[in-house]
Amino acid sequence: MELSYLIAQIGERIVNCNHICAGVTHDQPKGLPPRGLYLEEGFGPSGVIVCGMNPGNAPPHEIEFFKSKGTSYSSLYECWKSRFMNIPYFSRMRKLVRALGYDGPILWTNVAKCEKRDDSERMSFDLYPHTFRFCASTYMAEEIKNVPDSWLLMANGKDAFVALSYLFPNRKLIGVPHSTGAYPQFSKLWLNEKLHPEAVEGIESYFSKEPKGAFWIRR
């Protein structure tokens, strides 16, 4: 079955999820569905899964979009493609994916699919382990199962990197400082608009010894 169809099927289950989890919230009738799963087309075969911890809190215009269009997966994807796919979180990670030589599709996902209940609170695996375990086992495990083993798993942020290291120990994993929340650190990966040679050397050296290891890019 085509991957885009399979992801849409999982996405439909996600937006209709009514499970109550600690630390997060959703309210579909009020324009706050679980979300954060998108498959972006690429130009070649080498795909990447880019994963954060959970989606950011929805701005008012996104809430109004879902209230008017409904909370189907098709409206979720339409909203992302028309309004969000080029915001810094995505554009900076996309630039990194391409700089690493991956020209294929990008599956954008999160360990948990609901936004924080309290926008001022930090969501982490150690604070809400059951929330992330439940959501990852219910949805993300199925996403990963349907994606080729050759696809790179990339964590956006340290918390996501730690979670994915334990959840998917047989996947090649790269972690980077969060592309927005830790942008000063993320920006150090670049030199004159190119991936810094030290970062490239570190990646190549590590994976030559650990082909399916977990590597945190640092400078």
Protein Blocks (a to p, Z undefined) as FASTA:
>chain_A
ZZklmmmmmmmmmmmpcbdcehiacdfknopacehiacdddfbfbdcddddfbdcdddfk
lmmmmmmnopafklmmmmmmmmmmmgmklmmmmmmmmmnopabdcddddfbfcdcfblkb
ccdfklmmmlmmmmmmmmmmmmmmmpcfklccddedjklmmmmmmmmmmbccdddddfkl
mmmmmmmmpgehiacfklmmmmmmmmmmmmmbccdddZZ
